[in-house]
Amino acid sequence: MVVIRLSRGGAKGRPFFNVVVADKRARRDGSFIERVGFYNPSATGGEETLRLVQDRITYWKSVGAQASPTVERLIKQSVQQAA
């Protein structure tokens, strides 16, 4: 099964997450199929907190990929920001 989930990066105490499409069996920070955005929860000032490529997320969902609960929340948040 293919999932859309977060892959952690960044330093200790300063997380940065890539939103990736990956095989469910792959490790969290392991191999992935495609990077479809990022989430920076510790963004300050004028830094961008969230960026998602909506058309690729829509494509992957249409072919059966399932988003994690956190990614679903971020997708809804991104749609609200765009509106």
C-alpha positions in Angstrom: 0.0 0.0 0.0 1.1 3.5 -0.7 0.8 6.2 2.0 1.3 10.0 2.2 3.2 10.7 5.4 5.8 12.9 7.1 9.5 12.2 6.9 11.5 13.9 9.7 14.6 16.0 9.1 16.3 19.0 10.7 18.3 19.2 13.9 17.5 18.0 17.4 14.9 20.4 18.9 14.3 22.0 15.5 12.2 19.6 13.4 11.5 19.9 9.7 9.2 17.5 7.9 9.0 16.5 4.3 5.6 15.3 3.1 6.4 12.2 1.0 4.6 9.5 -0.9 6.1 6.1 0.2 5.5 2.4 0.4 3.9 1.6 3.8 6.7 -0.9 4.5 9.5 1.6 4.1 11.0 3.2 7.2 9.8 6.7 8.2 12.9 8.5 7.0 13.8 5.8 4.4 13.1 5.6 0.7 10.1 7.3 -0.8 8.5 7.6 -4.2 7.9 11.3 -4.4 8.2 14.4 -2.2 5.0 16.5 -2.4 5.7 19.3 0.1 7.1 20.2 3.4 6.0 21.3 6.9 8.2 23.5 9.2 6.5 23.7 12.6 9.3 25.9 14.1 9.1 28.6 11.3 9.7 32.1 12.6 9.3 35.5 11.1 8.8 35.4 7.3 9.6 31.7 6.9 7.1 29.5 5.1 5.5 27.0 7.4 3.7 24.7 5.0 3.9 24.1 1.2 2.0 21.3 -0.5 1.7 20.4 -4.2 -2.1 19.9 -4.3 -2.4 18.4 -7.8 0.2 15.7 -7.0 -1.6 14.9 -3.7 -4.9 14.7 -5.5 -3.3 12.4 -8.1 -1.9 10.0 -5.5 -5.2 9.9 -3.6 -7.0 9.1 -6.8 -4.7 6.0 -7.4 -5.3 4.7 -3.9 -2.7 6.3 -1.6 -3.9 6.9 1.9 -2.8 10.0 3.9 -1.8 9.8 7.5 -4.1 11.7 10.0 -1.5 14.4 10.5 -1.1 14.9 6.7 -4.9 15.0 6.3 -4.9 17.8 8.9 -2.2 19.7 7.0 -4.0 19.3 3.7 -7.1 20.9 5.2 -5.0 23.7 6.7 -3.3 24.3 3.3 -6.7 24.5 1.6 -7.9 27.1 4.2 -4.8 29.2 3.7 -5.3 29.2 -0.1 -8.9 30.3 0.2 
